[in-house]
Protein backbone atom coordinates (compact mmCIF):
# COMPACT_ATOMS: atom_id res chain seq x y z
CA UNK A 1 0.00 0.00 0.00
CA UNK A 2 1.28 3.49 -0.81
CA UNK A 3 2.28 6.06 1.82
CA UNK A 4 -0.52 8.27 0.48
CA UNK A 5 -3.16 5.57 1.09
CA UNK A 6 -1.89 4.96 4.62
CA UNK A 7 -1.76 8.68 5.41
CA UNK A 8 -5.25 9.22 4.07
CA UNK A 9 -6.57 6.61 6.50
CA UNK A 10 -4.46 8.05 9.36
CA UNK A 11 -5.87 11.53 8.76
CA UNK A 12 -9.46 10.29 8.67
CA UNK A 13 -8.94 8.18 11.79
CA UNK A 14 -7.59 11.21 13.64
CA UNK A 15 -10.85 12.96 12.83
CA UNK A 16 -12.84 9.86 13.80
CA UNK A 17 -15.28 10.36 10.92
CA UNK A 18 -16.54 7.97 8.25
CA UNK A 19 -15.23 8.06 4.69
CA UNK A 20 -18.60 9.48 3.63
CA UNK A 21 -18.04 12.66 5.67
CA UNK A 22 -14.65 13.36 4.11
CA UNK A 23 -15.80 12.42 0.62
CA UNK A 24 -18.77 14.78 0.92
CA UNK A 25 -16.42 17.65 1.79
CA UNK A 26 -14.26 16.76 -1.21
CA UNK A 27 -17.27 16.48 -3.52
CA UNK A 28 -16.63 12.85 -4.48
CA UNK A 29 -18.27 9.47 -3.95
CA UNK A 30 -17.39 7.60 -0.76
CA UNK A 31 -16.38 4.59 -2.87
CA UNK A 32 -13.75 6.67 -4.63
CA UNK A 33 -12.37 7.86 -1.33
CA UNK A 34 -12.26 4.31 0.03
CA UNK A 35 -10.44 3.18 -3.14
CA UNK A 36 -7.76 5.79 -2.42
CA UNK A 37 -7.47 4.60 1.18
CA UNK A 38 -7.14 1.01 -0.01
CA UNK A 39 -4.47 1.98 -2.55
CA UNK A 40 -6.50 0.78 -5.54
CA UNK A 41 -6.17 4.14 -7.28
CA UNK A 42 -4.97 7.67 -6.61
CA UNK A 43 -6.49 11.12 -7.11
CA UNK A 44 -5.28 13.61 -9.67
CA UNK A 45 -3.05 16.55 -8.73
CA UNK A 46 -5.93 18.99 -8.23
CA UNK A 47 -7.64 16.62 -5.81
CA UNK A 48 -4.37 16.01 -3.93
CA UNK A 49 -4.20 19.75 -3.32
CA UNK A 50 -7.83 19.80 -2.15
CA UNK A 51 -7.16 16.88 0.23
CA UNK A 52 -4.05 18.55 1.66
CA UNK A 53 -5.98 21.79 2.22
CA UNK A 54 -8.89 19.98 3.88
CA UNK A 55 -6.58 18.15 6.27
CA UNK A 56 -4.20 21.11 6.74
CA UNK A 57 -1.12 19.10 5.74
CA UNK A 58 1.50 19.77 3.10
CA UNK A 59 1.54 17.78 -0.11
CA UNK A 60 4.90 16.36 0.95
CA UNK A 61 3.43 15.14 4.23
CA UNK A 62 0.41 13.73 2.47
CA UNK A 63 2.26 11.66 -0.12
CA UNK A 64 5.69 11.04 1.39
CA UNK A 65 5.97 11.32 5.19
CA UNK A 66 4.62 8.94 7.83
CA UNK A 67 1.83 10.93 9.45
CA UNK A 68 1.21 8.27 12.07
CA UNK A 69 4.46 9.38 13.74
CA UNK A 70 3.53 13.02 14.27
CA UNK A 71 4.12 14.53 17.70
CA UNK A 72 1.05 14.54 19.99
CA UNK A 73 0.77 18.34 20.03
CA UNK A 74 0.84 18.41 16.21
CA UNK A 75 -1.87 15.77 16.12
CA UNK A 76 -4.04 17.73 18.57
CA UNK A 77 -3.72 20.96 16.59
CA UNK A 78 -4.31 19.10 13.37
CA UNK A 79 -7.41 17.45 14.87
CA UNK A 80 -8.95 20.78 15.86
CA UNK A 81 -8.33 22.42 12.49
CA UNK A 82 -9.39 19.39 10.49
CA UNK A 83 -12.59 18.89 12.48
CA UNK A 84 -13.47 22.51 11.73
CA UNK A 85 -12.79 21.91 8.03
CA UNK A 86 -15.22 18.96 7.85
CA UNK A 87 -17.93 20.64 9.96
CA UNK A 88 -21.11 21.81 8.32
CA UNK A 89 -21.67 25.51 7.73
CA UNK A 90 -23.92 26.04 10.78
CA UNK A 91 -21.30 24.62 13.13
CA UNK A 92 -18.59 26.73 11.49
CA UNK A 93 -20.70 29.87 11.94
CA UNK A 94 -21.24 29.06 15.63
CA UNK A 95 -17.52 28.48 16.18
CA UNK A 96 -16.62 31.67 14.32
CA UNK A 97 -19.09 33.61 16.44
CA UNK A 98 -17.70 32.15 19.67
CA UNK A 99 -14.14 32.99 18.65
CA UNK A 100 -15.10 36.60 17.93
CA UNK A 101 -16.71 36.94 21.36
CA UNK A 102 -13.74 35.55 23.28
C-alpha positions, 0 to 999 in steps of 0.5 A: 500500500502506498504512503498516500493511502496509509496517510489518508486513513491516518488523517481520517482516523484522527478525525474519527469520521466515516469516509462518507463525511470526508468524501462529501467535503471533497465532492466525491463518492465515498467509494472513490475515497475508500479506493484511495485509502485502499491503494487501488487508485490515486487522485489527480493533482488537483484533488491532492491539493484539495485533500491537503488543504482539507486536512491542513497538511503539506503535499509532501506530508500527504504523499511522502511522510509517515503521518502516524508518527507526528508529535502529539501536540501536532496531532491535537492541533491538526485534529482541531483544524481538520474537524473545523474543516469537515464541519457543516456551515452552521457549526462553522458559523457558531464556532466563528461567532464564539471565537469573535466573542472571546 
